[in-house]
Amino acid sequence: MRYIKFFAAFILSLISLELQAQNDNARFAPNLMQLLKYNEMGSSSKRSSYAIQSTKNKSIVSLLMKVNDQIDEGRLRTLGANVGTKAGNIWTLRVPIESLKAVTELKGIVYMEVAQQVRVQMDSARYAANIDSVIHGVGLPMPLRGKGVIVGVIDGGFDYTHPA
């Protein structure tokens, strides 16, 4: 009976540790978790799909994070981080890749994710918007060729590093 109680207590402690680990990881987006893993493994070739800029022998990663009152901006700066835009508790951040793990361990971070690479895909816009069907009048009373059309602007996203 004593062994059963010990075993049950052991299992419960393992479950609580697992739940705590899952709770800590919920602060980070999956792309950040993956980048941290690649960094830990020293796999710089797998980092190419992330928004990482190389400048002066340094690799800088752009981040978006939600913070609370416990965040220590001075500590961020000592780790080489450059805080960009602050929109309330949402901040942009540029961090040297070698300081990324240390930054994720700071108190005051509610959520953090790596900036996504954005590419303009105008080669497929005509197909996606069914422009050829409109020009040929498919499903319309007549073909539309563009005379008198008001043109809209397609925004390609936003730059995490821009001060605005």
DSSP file (Angstrom, degrees, kcal/mol; ACC not computed):
  #  RESIDUE AA STRUCTURE BP1 BP2  ACC     N-H-->O    O-->H-N    N-H-->O    O-->H-N    TCO  KAPPA ALPHA  PHI   PSI    X-CA   Y-CA   Z-CA
    1    1 A M     >        0   0    0      0, 0.0     4,-1.9     0, 0.0     5,-0.2   0.000 360.0 360.0 360.0 -37.8    0.0    0.0    0.0
    2    2 A R  H  >  +     0   0    0      1,-0.2     4,-2.2     2,-0.2     5,-0.1   0.875 360.0  51.6 -63.8 -38.0    2.9    2.3    0.8
    3    3 A Y  H  > S+     0   0    0      2,-0.2     4,-2.9     1,-0.2    -1,-0.2   0.855 106.3  54.3 -67.7 -34.9    4.4    1.8   -2.6
    4    4 A I  H  > S+     0   0    0      2,-0.2     4,-2.7     1,-0.2    -2,-0.2   0.919 109.4  47.2 -65.6 -43.2    1.0    2.6   -4.3
    5    5 A K  H  X S+     0   0    0     -4,-1.9     4,-2.5     2,-0.2    -2,-0.2   0.918 114.1  47.7 -63.6 -43.3    0.9    6.0   -2.4
    6    6 A F  H  X S+     0   0    0     -4,-2.2     4,-2.4     2,-0.2    -2,-0.2   0.935 113.2  47.8 -62.4 -46.3    4.5    6.8   -3.3
    7    7 A F  H  X S+     0   0    0     -4,-2.9     4,-2.5     2,-0.2    -2,-0.2   0.904 112.0  49.7 -61.9 -42.8    3.9    5.8   -7.0
    8    8 A A  H  X S+     0   0    0     -4,-2.7     4,-2.4     2,-0.2    -1,-0.2   0.909 111.6  48.5 -63.3 -42.9    0.7    7.9   -7.1
    9    9 A A  H  X S+     0   0    0     -4,-2.5     4,-2.1     2,-0.2    -2,-0.2   0.894 111.4  50.9 -64.0 -39.6    2.5   10.9   -5.6
   10   10 A F  H  X S+     0   0    0     -4,-2.4     4,-2.0     2,-0.2    -2,-0.2   0.928 110.7  47.7 -63.1 -46.3    5.3   10.5   -8.1
   11   11 A I  H  X S+     0   0    0     -4,-2.5     4,-2.3     1,-0.2    -2,-0.2   0.914 111.3  51.1 -62.0 -44.4    2.9   10.4  -11.1
   12   12 A L  H  X S+     0   0    0     -4,-2.4     4,-2.3     1,-0.2    -1,-0.2   0.881 108.9  51.0 -62.2 -38.7    1.1   13.5   -9.8
   13   13 A S  H  X S+     0   0    0     -4,-2.1     4,-2.0     2,-0.2    -1,-0.2   0.891 109.9  49.9 -67.6 -37.7    4.3   15.4   -9.5
   14   14 A L  H  X S+     0   0    0     -4,-2.0     4,-2.3     2,-0.2    -2,-0.2   0.908 110.3  50.5 -64.3 -41.5    5.3   14.5  -13.0
   15   15 A I  H  X S+     0   0    0     -4,-2.3     4,-2.5     1,-0.2    -2,-0.2   0.918 110.0  49.6 -63.1 -43.5    2.0   15.6  -14.4
   16   16 A S  H  X S+     0   0    0     -4,-2.3     4,-2.1     1,-0.2    -1,-0.2   0.885 110.4  50.5 -65.3 -37.5    2.2   18.9  -12.6
   17   17 A L  H  X S+     0   0    0     -4,-2.0     4,-2.3     2,-0.2    -1,-0.2   0.909 110.8  49.5 -64.4 -41.2    5.7   19.5  -14.0
   18   18 A E  H  X S+     0   0    0     -4,-2.3     4,-2.4     2,-0.2    -2,-0.2   0.915 110.7  49.5 -63.7 -43.4    4.5   18.7  -17.5
   19   19 A L  H  X S+     0   0    0     -4,-2.5     4,-2.2     1,-0.2    -1,-0.2   0.898 110.6  50.6 -62.9 -40.2    1.6   21.1  -17.1
   20   20 A Q  H  X S+     0   0    0     -4,-2.1     4,-2.3     2,-0.2    -2,-0.2   0.910 110.0  49.9 -63.4 -42.6    4.0   23.8  -15.9
   21   21 A A  H  X S+     0   0    0     -4,-2.3     4,-2.1     1,-0.2    -2,-0.2   0.901 111.0  49.1 -63.5 -41.3    6.3   23.3  -18.9
   22   22 A Q  H  X S+     0   0    0     -4,-2.4     4,-1.2     1,-0.2    -1,-0.2   0.890 109.8  52.3 -65.0 -38.1    3.3   23.5  -21.3
   23   23 A N  H  < S+     0   0    0     -4,-2.2     3,-0.3     2,-0.2     4,-0.3   0.909 109.5  48.7 -64.8 -42.3    2.2   26.7  -19.6
   24   24 A D  H >< S+     0   0    0     -4,-2.3     3,-1.4     1,-0.2    -1,-0.2   0.911 110.7  50.7 -62.8 -42.8    5.6   28.3  -20.0
   25   25 A N  H >< S+     0   0    0     -4,-2.1     3,-1.7     1,-0.3    -1,-0.2   0.714  93.9  73.4 -69.8 -20.1    5.8   27.3  -23.7
   26   26 A A  T 3< S+     0   0    0     -4,-1.2    -1,-0.3    -3,-0.3    -2,-0.2   0.654  84.2  69.8 -68.2 -12.8    2.4   28.8  -24.3
   27   27 A R  T <  S+     0   0    0     -3,-1.4    85,-1.9    -4,-0.3     2,-0.4   0.656  95.8  63.4 -75.2 -14.9    4.1   32.2  -24.0
   28   28 A F  B <  S-a  112   0A   0     -3,-1.7    85,-0.2    83,-0.2    83,-0.0  -0.904  84.3-120.3-119.0 139.1    5.9   31.6  -27.3
   29   29 A A    >>  -     0   0    0     83,-2.7     4,-2.1    -2,-0.4     3,-0.7  -0.343  33.7-110.8 -66.5 153.5    4.6   31.2  -30.8
   30   30 A P  H 3> S+     0   0    0      0, 0.0     4,-2.4     0, 0.0     5,-0.2   0.856 118.2  57.5 -56.0 -36.0    5.5   27.9  -32.5
   31   31 A N  H 3> S+     0   0    0      1,-0.2     4,-2.0     2,-0.2     5,-0.1   0.862 107.5  47.8 -66.0 -32.8    7.8   29.6  -34.9
   32   32 A L  H <> S+     0   0    0     -3,-0.7     4,-2.6    80,-0.2    -1,-0.2   0.904 110.1  51.7 -71.2 -41.5    9.8   31.0  -32.0
   33   33 A M  H  X S+     0   0    0     -4,-2.1     4,-1.9     1,-0.2    -2,-0.2   0.911 111.5  48.0 -59.8 -42.1   10.0   27.6  -30.3
   34   34 A Q  H  X S+     0   0    0     -4,-2.4     4,-2.6     2,-0.2    -1,-0.2   0.912 110.9  50.0 -66.5 -42.7   11.3   26.1  -33.5
   35   35 A L  H  X S+     0   0    0     -4,-2.0     4,-2.5     1,-0.2    -2,-0.2   0.901 109.1  52.1 -63.5 -40.6   13.9   28.9  -34.0
   36   36 A L  H  X S+     0   0    0     -4,-2.6     4,-2.4     2,-0.2    -1,-0.2   0.901 110.2  49.2 -60.5 -40.6   15.1   28.4  -30.4
   37   37 A K  H  X S+     0   0    0     -4,-1.9     4,-2.0     2,-0.2    -2,-0.2   0.926 111.1  48.4 -65.2 -45.3   15.5   24.7  -31.1
   38   38 A Y  H  X>S+     0   0    0     -4,-2.6     5,-2.6     1,-0.2     4,-0.7   0.898 112.2  50.2 -61.5 -39.6   17.4   25.3  -34.4
   39   39 A N  H ><5S+     0   0    0     -4,-2.5     3,-0.8     1,-0.2    -2,-0.2   0.917 109.0  51.0 -63.1 -44.0   19.6   27.8  -32.5
   40   40 A E  H 3<5S+     0   0    0     -4,-2.4    -1,-0.2     1,-0.3    -2,-0.2   0.859 111.5  47.9 -61.5 -36.9   20.3   25.3  -29.7
   41   41 A M  H 3<5S-     0   0    0     -4,-2.0    -1,-0.3    -5,-0.1    -2,-0.2   0.590 111.6-122.0 -80.4 -10.9   21.3   22.6  -32.3
   42   42 A G  T <<5 +     0   0    0     -3,-0.8     2,-1.2    -4,-0.7    -3,-0.2   0.774  60.4 149.9  74.5  26.0   23.5   25.1  -34.1
   43   43 A S    > < +     0   0    0     -5,-2.6     3,-0.5     1,-0.2     4,-0.3  -0.682  11.1 163.8 -96.2  83.3   21.6   24.6  -37.3
   44   44 A S  G >   +     0   0    0     -2,-1.2     3,-0.9     1,-0.2    -1,-0.2   0.758  69.4  65.6 -73.1 -23.3   21.9   28.0  -39.0
   45   45 A S  G >  S+     0   0    0      1,-0.2     3,-1.0    -3,-0.2    -1,-0.2   0.831  97.9  54.1 -68.0 -30.5   20.8   26.7  -42.4
   46   46 A K  G X  S+     0   0    0     -3,-0.5     3,-0.6     1,-0.2    -1,-0.2   0.566  94.4  71.1 -79.9  -7.9   17.3   25.9  -41.1
   47   47 A R  G X   +     0   0    0     -3,-0.9     3,-1.9    -4,-0.3    -1,-0.2   0.516  69.9  94.6 -82.6  -4.3   17.0   29.5  -39.9
   48   48 A S  G <  S+     0   0    0     -3,-1.0    -1,-0.2     1,-0.3     4,-0.2   0.711  75.1  61.3 -64.7 -21.3   16.7   30.8  -43.5
   49   49 A S  G <  S+     0   0    0     -3,-0.6    68,-0.5     2,-0.1    -1,-0.3   0.505  93.2  83.2 -83.9  -2.3   12.9   30.8  -43.5
   50   50 A Y  S <  S-     0   0    0     -3,-1.9     2,-2.1    66,-0.1    66,-0.1  -0.611  95.8-100.5 -99.4 161.3   12.7   33.3  -40.6
   51   51 A A        +     0   0    0     64,-1.2    11,-1.4    -2,-0.2     2,-0.5  -0.532  66.0 149.4 -80.0  77.2   13.0   37.1  -40.8
   52   52 A I  E     -B   61   0A   0     -2,-2.1     2,-0.4     9,-0.2     9,-0.2  -0.955  31.3-157.9-116.8 127.6   16.6   37.3  -39.8
   53   53 A Q  E     -B   60   0A   0      7,-2.8     7,-3.6    -2,-0.5     2,-0.6  -0.864   7.7-144.8-105.8 137.8   18.9   40.0  -41.1
   54   54 A S  E     +B   59   0A   0     -2,-0.4     2,-0.4     5,-0.2     5,-0.2  -0.902  28.0 163.8-103.0 122.1   22.6   39.7  -41.2
   55   55 A T  E >   -B   58   0A   0      3,-3.0     3,-1.8    -2,-0.6    -2,-0.0  -0.994  64.1 -14.7-139.1 130.4   24.6   42.9  -40.4
   56   56 A K  T 3  S-     0   0    0     -2,-0.4    -1,-0.1     1,-0.3     3,-0.1   0.886 128.3 -48.7  47.4  52.9   28.2   43.3  -39.5
   57   57 A N  T 3  S+     0   0    0      1,-0.2     2,-0.4    -3,-0.0    -1,-0.3   0.667 119.6 109.8  63.0  18.7   28.8   39.6  -38.7
   58   58 A K  E <   -B   55   0A   0     -3,-1.8    -3,-3.0    39,-0.0     2,-0.6  -0.955  60.7-144.1-122.2 143.6   25.6   39.6  -36.5
   59   59 A S  E     -B   54   0A   0     -2,-0.4    38,-3.2    -5,-0.2     2,-0.5  -0.939  19.2-163.0-105.0 125.5   22.3   37.9  -37.2
   60   60 A I  E     -BC  53  96A   0     -7,-3.6    -7,-2.8    -2,-0.6     2,-0.4  -0.922   2.7-157.6-113.0 129.8   19.4   40.0  -35.9
   61   61 A V  E     -BC  52  95A   0     34,-3.1    34,-2.6    -2,-0.5     2,-0.4  -0.893  12.0-138.3-107.5 136.6   15.9   38.5  -35.5
   62   62 A S  E     - C   0  94A   0    -11,-1.4    53,-2.9    -2,-0.4     2,-0.3  -0.787  26.4-175.3 -94.9 135.0   12.8   40.6  -35.4
   63   63 A L  E     -DC 114  93A   0     30,-3.4    30,-2.2    -2,-0.4     2,-0.4  -0.885  23.3-150.0-129.7 156.6   10.2   39.9  -32.8
   64   64 A L  E     +DC 113  92A   0     49,-2.5    49,-2.4    -2,-0.3     2,-0.4  -0.999  30.0 176.6-122.9 128.9    6.7   41.0  -31.8
   65   65 A M  E     -DC 112  91A   0     26,-3.0    26,-3.1    -2,-0.4     2,-0.5  -0.977  30.8-142.6-140.9 151.9    5.9   40.7  -28.1
   66   66 A K  E     -DC 111  90A   0     45,-2.9    44,-2.7    -2,-0.4    45,-1.7  -0.937  32.2-173.5-106.7 129.7    3.2   41.4  -25.6
   67   67 A V  E     -D  109   0A   0     22,-2.9    42,-0.2    -2,-0.5     2,-0.2  -0.750  14.8-151.4-121.9 165.8    4.6   42.5  -22.2
   68   68 A N    >   -     0   0    0     40,-2.3     3,-1.6    -2,-0.2    42,-0.0  -0.615  48.1 -77.4-122.3-170.5    3.3   43.3  -18.8
   69   69 A D  T 3  S+     0   0    0      1,-0.3    -2,-0.0    -2,-0.2    39,-0.0   0.645 120.5  68.0 -66.3 -15.5    4.6   45.7  -16.0
   70   70 A Q  T 3  S+     0   0    0     38,-0.1    -1,-0.3     2,-0.1    37,-0.2   0.537  70.7 119.1 -82.7  -5.6    7.4   43.3  -15.0
   71   71 A I    <   -     0   0    0     -3,-1.6     2,-0.8    37,-0.4    37,-0.2  -0.367  55.6-148.1 -65.9 137.3    9.3   43.8  -18.2
   72   72 A D     >  -     0   0    0     35,-0.5     4,-1.8     1,-0.2     3,-0.2  -0.862  14.5-176.7-109.4  96.9   12.8   45.2  -17.7
   73   73 A E  H  > S+     0   0    0     -2,-0.8     4,-2.1     1,-0.2    -1,-0.2   0.846  83.4  57.8 -64.8 -33.8   13.6   47.3  -20.8
   74   74 A G  H  > S+     0   0    0      1,-0.2     4,-2.0     2,-0.2    -1,-0.2   0.901 105.5  49.7 -61.8 -40.9   17.1   48.1  -19.4
   75   75 A R  H  > S+     0   0    0     -3,-0.2     4,-1.3     2,-0.2    -1,-0.2   0.882 107.3  55.1 -65.7 -38.0   17.9   44.3  -19.3
   76   76 A L  H  <>S+     0   0    0     -4,-1.8     5,-2.2     1,-0.2     3,-0.5   0.935 108.5  48.6 -57.9 -45.7   16.6   44.0  -22.8
   77   77 A R  H ><5S+     0   0    0     -4,-2.1     3,-1.7     1,-0.2    -2,-0.2   0.872 106.2  55.7 -65.3 -37.2   19.1   46.6  -23.9
   78   78 A T  H 3<5S+     0   0    0     -4,-2.0    -1,-0.2     1,-0.3    -2,-0.2   0.779 103.2  56.8 -67.2 -23.6   22.0   45.0  -22.1
   79   79 A L  T 3<5S-     0   0    0     -4,-1.3    -1,-0.3    -3,-0.5    -2,-0.2   0.412 126.8-103.3 -83.7   2.3   21.3   41.8  -24.0
   80   80 A G  T < 5S+     0   0    0     -3,-1.7    -3,-0.2     1,-0.3     2,-0.1   0.537  72.2 148.5  90.2   7.2   21.7   43.8  -27.2
   81   81 A A      < -     0   0    0     -5,-2.2     2,-0.6    -6,-0.2    -1,-0.3  -0.469  38.1-148.9 -77.2 146.8   18.0   44.1  -28.0
   82   82 A N  E     -E   94   0A   0     12,-2.8    12,-1.9    -2,-0.1     2,-0.4  -0.953  10.8-147.5-116.6 109.3   16.7   47.2  -29.8
   83   83 A V  E     +E   93   0A   0     -2,-0.6    10,-0.2    10,-0.2     3,-0.1  -0.640  23.5 174.3 -78.9 128.0   13.1   48.0  -28.8
   84   84 A G  E     +     0   0A   0      8,-2.4     2,-0.1    -2,-0.4    -1,-0.1   0.550  49.6  11.7 -99.3-113.6   11.2   49.6  -31.7
   85   85 A T  E     -     0   0A   0     75,-0.5     7,-2.2    77,-0.3     2,-0.5  -0.424  56.0-162.8 -72.2 139.6    7.6   50.4  -31.6
   86   86 A K  E     +E   91   0A   0      5,-0.2     2,-0.7    77,-0.2     5,-0.2  -0.950  12.3 173.9-123.0 108.7    5.6   50.4  -28.4
   87   87 A A  E >   -E   90   0A   0      3,-3.2     3,-1.4    -2,-0.5     2,-0.4  -0.785  69.3 -66.1-112.5  84.6    1.9   50.3  -28.9
   88   88 A G  T 3  S-     0   0    0     -2,-0.7    -1,-0.0     1,-0.2     0, 0.0  -0.595 117.7 -14.3  68.9-123.2    0.6   49.9  -25.3
   89   89 A N  T 3  S+     0   0    0     -2,-0.4   -22,-2.9    -3,-0.1     2,-0.6   0.272 119.7  93.3 -96.7  12.2    1.8   46.5  -24.2
   90   90 A I  E <   +CE  66  87A   0     -3,-1.4    -3,-3.2   -24,-0.2     2,-0.3  -0.928  56.5 177.6-105.0 120.8    2.7   45.3  -27.7
   91   91 A W  E     -CE  65  86A   0    -26,-3.1   -26,-3.0    -2,-0.6     2,-0.3  -0.891  25.7-139.0-123.1 150.8    6.3   46.0  -28.6
   92   92 A T  E     -C   64   0A   0     -7,-2.2    -8,-2.4    -2,-0.3     2,-0.3  -0.826  27.8-174.2-101.4 152.2    8.6   45.3  -31.6
   93   93 A L  E     -CE  63  83A   0    -30,-2.2   -30,-3.4    -2,-0.3     2,-0.5  -0.999  22.4-155.9-150.4 139.6   12.1   44.1  -30.8
   94   94 A R  E     +CE  62  82A   0    -12,-1.9   -12,-2.8    -2,-0.3   -32,-0.2  -0.989  24.6 179.3-119.0 125.4   15.2   43.3  -32.7
   95   95 A V  E     -C   61   0A   0    -34,-2.6   -34,-3.1    -2,-0.5   -14,-0.1  -0.967  34.7-110.9-129.8 136.4   17.6   40.9  -31.0
   96   96 A P  E >>  -C   60   0A   0      0, 0.0     3,-2.2     0, 0.0     4,-0.5  -0.473  35.8-122.7 -60.8 137.5   21.0   39.4  -31.9
   97   97 A I  G >4 S+     0   0    0    -38,-3.2     3,-0.9     1,-0.3     4,-0.4   0.807 110.5  59.1 -57.5 -32.1   20.3   35.7  -32.5
   98   98 A E  G 34 S+     0   0    0    -39,-0.3    -1,-0.3     1,-0.2     4,-0.2   0.696 107.5  47.1 -72.5 -16.1   22.8   34.7  -29.8
   99   99 A S  G <> S+     0   0    0     -3,-2.2     4,-2.2     1,-0.1    -1,-0.2   0.430  84.4  97.4 -98.6  -1.4   20.8   36.6  -27.2
  100  100 A L  H <X S+     0   0    0     -3,-0.9     4,-2.2    -4,-0.5     5,-0.2   0.908  82.2  48.2 -58.3 -47.5   17.4   35.2  -28.2
  101  101 A K  H  > S+     0   0    0     -4,-0.4     4,-1.0     1,-0.2    -1,-0.2   0.917 111.5  50.6 -61.3 -43.3   17.3   32.5  -25.5
  102  102 A A  H  4 S+     0   0    0     -4,-0.2     3,-0.4     1,-0.2     4,-0.3   0.877 109.2  51.9 -62.7 -37.8   18.3   35.0  -22.8
  103  103 A V  H >< S+     0   0    0     -4,-2.2     3,-1.6     1,-0.2    -1,-0.2   0.905 105.5  54.5 -65.2 -41.0   15.6   37.4  -23.9
  104  104 A T  H 3< S+     0   0    0     -4,-2.2    -1,-0.2     1,-0.3    -2,-0.2   0.730 102.7  58.8 -66.7 -19.4   12.9   34.7  -23.8
  105  105 A E  T 3< S+     0   0    0     -4,-1.0    -1,-0.3    -3,-0.4    -2,-0.2   0.509  82.7 110.6 -86.9  -4.6   13.8   33.9  -20.2
  106  106 A L  S X  S-     0   0    0     -3,-1.6     3,-0.7    -4,-0.3     2,-0.1  -0.378  71.6-116.3 -71.0 147.8   13.1   37.5  -19.0
  107  107 A K  T 3  S+     0   0    0      1,-0.2   -35,-0.5   -37,-0.2     3,-0.1  -0.483  93.2  48.3 -75.9 154.0   10.1   38.1  -16.7
  108  108 A G  T 3  S+     0   0    0      1,-0.3   -40,-2.3   -37,-0.2     2,-0.7   0.379  73.1 123.8  98.7  -3.6    7.3   40.3  -18.1
  109  109 A I  E <   + D   0  67A   0     -3,-0.7    -1,-0.3   -42,-0.2   -42,-0.2  -0.825  29.3 174.9 -93.6 117.3    6.9   38.6  -21.5
  110  110 A V  E    S-     0   0A   0    -44,-2.7     2,-0.3    -2,-0.7   -43,-0.2   0.869  70.7  -7.8 -85.3 -42.3    3.3   37.5  -21.9
  111  111 A Y  E     - D   0  66A   0    -45,-1.7   -45,-2.9     2,-0.0    -1,-0.4  -0.987  63.1-174.6-155.7 146.9    3.7   36.3  -25.5
  112  112 A M  E     +aD  28  65A   0    -85,-1.9   -83,-2.7    -2,-0.3     2,-0.3  -0.997   4.0 175.1-147.8 141.4    6.4   36.5  -28.2
  113  113 A E  E     - D   0  64A   0    -49,-2.4   -49,-2.5    -2,-0.3     2,-0.3  -0.980  31.8-109.9-143.1 157.5    6.6   35.5  -31.8
  114  114 A V  E     - D   0  63A   0     -2,-0.3   -51,-0.2   -51,-0.2   -83,-0.1  -0.648  42.2-104.6 -85.0 140.4    9.2   35.8  -34.7
  115  115 A A        -     0   0    0    -53,-2.9   -64,-1.2    -2,-0.3     2,-0.3  -0.342  36.8-124.0 -61.2 144.2    8.4   38.2  -37.5
  116  116 A Q        -     0   0    0    -66,-0.1     2,-0.4    -3,-0.0   -66,-0.1  -0.671  19.1-113.8 -90.2 145.0    7.3   36.4  -40.7
  117  117 A Q        -     0   0    0    -68,-0.5     2,-0.5    -2,-0.3   -66,-0.0  -0.649  33.5-153.6 -74.0 133.5    9.0   36.9  -44.0
  118  118 A V        -     0   0    0     -2,-0.4     2,-0.4    40,-0.0    38,-0.1  -0.935  13.4-176.3-114.4 131.5    6.7   38.7  -46.4
  119  119 A R        -     0   0    0     -2,-0.5     2,-0.3     2,-0.0    -2,-0.0  -0.984  27.3-122.7-127.0 138.1    6.9   38.3  -50.1
  120  120 A V        -     0   0    0     -2,-0.4     3,-0.2     1,-0.1    36,-0.0  -0.624  21.8-168.3 -75.5 133.0    4.9   40.1  -52.8
  121  121 A Q    >   +     0   0    0     -2,-0.3     3,-1.5     1,-0.1     4,-0.5  -0.385  31.6 143.8-121.2  54.3    3.2   37.5  -54.9
  122  122 A M  T 3>  +     0   0    0      1,-0.3     4,-0.6     2,-0.2     3,-0.4   0.690  61.7  74.5 -68.4 -17.2    1.9   39.6  -57.8
  123  123 A D  T 34 S+     0   0    0      1,-0.2    -1,-0.3    -3,-0.2     4,-0.2   0.745 107.6  33.0 -67.1 -21.2    2.6   36.8  -60.3
  124  124 A S  T <> S+     0   0    0     -3,-1.5     4,-2.6     2,-0.1    -1,-0.2   0.417  93.9  90.8-112.5  -0.2   -0.4   34.9  -58.9
  125  125 A A  H  > S+     0   0    0     -4,-0.5     4,-2.3    -3,-0.4     6,-0.2   0.895  84.6  54.3 -64.3 -40.5   -2.7   37.9  -58.1
  126  126 A R  H  <>S+     0   0    0     -4,-0.6     5,-2.2     1,-0.2     6,-0.4   0.913 113.5  42.2 -60.8 -43.2   -4.3   38.0  -61.5
  127  127 A Y  H >45S+     0   0    0     -4,-0.2     3,-1.4     3,-0.2    -2,-0.2   0.932 114.1  50.7 -68.1 -47.1   -5.3   34.3  -61.2
  128  128 A A  H 3<5S+     0   0    0     -4,-2.6    -2,-0.2     1,-0.3    -1,-0.2   0.820 112.8  46.4 -63.4 -32.1   -6.4   34.6  -57.6
  129  129 A A  T 3<5S-     0   0    0     -4,-2.3    -1,-0.3    -5,-0.2    -2,-0.2   0.373 108.0-124.3 -92.4   4.6   -8.6   37.6  -58.3
  130  130 A N  T <>5 +     0   0    0     -3,-1.4     4,-1.6    -4,-0.2    -3,-0.2   0.845  54.0 156.1  57.0  38.2  -10.2   36.0  -61.4
  131  131 A I  H  >< +     0   0    0     -5,-2.2     4,-2.5     1,-0.2     5,-0.2   0.893  67.0  55.5 -62.9 -41.9   -9.2   38.9  -63.6
  132  132 A D  H  > S+     0   0    0     -6,-0.4     4,-1.9     1,-0.2    -1,-0.2   0.885 106.1  52.0 -60.6 -38.4   -9.2   36.9  -66.8
  133  133 A S  H  >>S+     0   0    0      2,-0.2     5,-2.5     1,-0.2     4,-0.6   0.884 110.5  48.3 -64.7 -38.0  -12.8   35.8  -66.2
  134  134 A V  H ><5S+     0   0    0     -4,-1.6    10,-2.2     3,-0.2     3,-0.7   0.921 110.0  51.0 -68.4 -43.5  -13.8   39.5  -65.7
  135  135 A I  H 3<5S+     0   0    0     -4,-2.5    -2,-0.2     1,-0.2    -1,-0.2   0.865 115.4  42.8 -62.1 -36.0  -12.0   40.6  -68.9
  136  136 A H  H 3<5S-     0   0    0     -4,-1.9    -1,-0.2    -5,-0.2    -2,-0.2   0.496 113.0-119.2 -89.6  -4.4  -13.8   37.9  -70.9
  137  137 A G  T X<5 +     0   0    0     -3,-0.7     3,-1.9    -4,-0.6     2,-0.4   0.722  44.7 175.2  78.0  22.0  -17.2   38.5  -69.2
  138  138 A V  T 3 <S-     0   0    0     -5,-2.5    -1,-0.2     1,-0.3     4,-0.1  -0.483  76.6  -3.8 -65.5 118.2  -17.6   35.0  -67.7
  139  139 A G  T 3  S+     0   0    0     -2,-0.4    -1,-0.3     1,-0.3    -2,-0.1   0.590 117.8 103.2  75.0  10.5  -20.7   35.2  -65.5
  140  140 A L  S <  S-     0   0    0     -3,-1.9    -1,-0.3    -7,-0.2     4,-0.0  -0.850  83.1-117.2-120.9 157.6  -21.2   38.9  -66.3
  141  141 A P  S    S-     0   0    0      0, 0.0    -1,-0.1     0, 0.0    -2,-0.1   0.767  97.8  -1.7 -65.5 -23.0  -23.5   40.7  -68.6
  142  142 A M  S    S-     0   0    0     -8,-0.1    -5,-0.2    -4,-0.1     2,-0.1  -0.983  87.7 -85.1-159.6 158.2  -20.5   42.0  -70.6
  143  143 A P        -     0   0    0      0, 0.0     2,-0.5     0, 0.0    -8,-0.2  -0.392  37.4-143.5 -65.3 145.0  -16.7   41.9  -70.5
  144  144 A L        +     0   0    0    -10,-2.2    -7,-0.2     1,-0.1    -4,-0.0  -0.959  19.4 179.0-114.8 121.7  -15.1   44.5  -68.4
  145  145 A R        -     0   0    0     -2,-0.5    -1,-0.1     2,-0.1   -10,-0.1   0.512  53.5 -97.8-103.0  -7.1  -11.9   45.9  -69.7
  146  146 A G    >   +     0   0    0      1,-0.3     3,-1.8     2,-0.0     2,-0.3   0.392  67.2 148.6 110.1  -4.1  -11.0   48.5  -67.0
  147  147 A K  T 3  S+     0   0    0      1,-0.3    -1,-0.3     0, 0.0    -2,-0.1  -0.495  79.4   6.6 -67.4 126.8  -12.3   51.7  -68.4
  148  148 A G  T 3  S+     0   0    0     -2,-0.3     2,-0.3     1,-0.3    -1,-0.3   0.626  94.3 150.8  78.4  13.8  -13.4   54.0  -65.5
  149  149 A V    <   -     0   0    0     -3,-1.8     2,-0.5     1,-0.0    -1,-0.3  -0.583  43.9-134.6 -81.8 139.1  -12.1   51.5  -62.9
  150  150 A I        -     0   0    0     -2,-0.3     2,-0.4     0, 0.0    -1,-0.0  -0.822  23.1-139.2 -90.9 129.3  -10.9   52.9  -59.5
  151  151 A V        -     0   0    0     -2,-0.5     2,-0.2     0, 0.0     0, 0.0  -0.744  13.2-156.7 -95.8 133.9   -7.6   51.3  -58.5
  152  152 A G        -     0   0    0     -2,-0.4     2,-0.5     0, 0.0     0, 0.0  -0.641  17.8-118.0-100.8 164.5   -6.9   50.2  -55.0
  153  153 A V        -     0   0    0     -2,-0.2     2,-0.6     2,-0.0     0, 0.0  -0.881  16.8-145.1-105.3 131.6   -3.5   49.7  -53.3
  154  154 A I        -     0   0    0     -2,-0.5     2,-0.4     2,-0.0     0, 0.0  -0.860  15.1-145.0 -96.6 121.8   -2.4   46.3  -52.1
  155  155 A D        -     0   0    0     -2,-0.6     3,-0.1     1,-0.1    -2,-0.0  -0.708   3.4-148.3 -88.4 134.7   -0.3   46.6  -48.9
  156  156 A G        -     0   0    0     -2,-0.4     2,-0.2     1,-0.3    -1,-0.1   0.103  53.3 -90.4 -89.6  22.9    2.4   44.0  -48.6
  157  157 A G        -     0   0    0      2,-0.0     2,-0.3   -39,-0.0    -1,-0.3  -0.655  54.4 -65.9 105.4-163.8    2.3   43.8  -44.8
  158  158 A F        -     0   0    0     -2,-0.2     2,-0.6    -3,-0.1     3,-0.0  -0.951  35.3-118.0-132.1 155.7    4.2   45.9  -42.2
  159  159 A D    >   -     0   0    0     -2,-0.3     3,-1.5     1,-0.1    -2,-0.0  -0.801  13.2-154.7 -93.6 116.7    7.8   46.2  -41.3
  160  160 A Y  T 3  S+     0   0    0     -2,-0.6   -75,-0.5     1,-0.3    -1,-0.1   0.757  95.5  54.2 -60.2 -24.2    8.4   45.2  -37.6
  161  161 A T  T 3  S+     0   0    0    -77,-0.1    -1,-0.3   -99,-0.1   -67,-0.1   0.574  81.3 107.3 -90.6  -8.4   11.5   47.4  -37.6
  162  162 A H  S <  S-     0   0    0     -3,-1.5   -77,-0.3     1,-0.1   -78,-0.0  -0.500  70.4-134.5 -73.2 135.7    9.8   50.6  -38.8
  163  163 A P              0   0    0      0, 0.0   -77,-0.2     0, 0.0    -1,-0.1   0.724 360.0 360.0 -66.0 -20.5    9.4   53.2  -36.0
  164  164 A A              0   0    0    -79,-0.1    -2,-0.1     0, 0.0    -3,-0.0   0.480 360.0 360.0 -86.1 360.0    5.8   53.9  -36.8
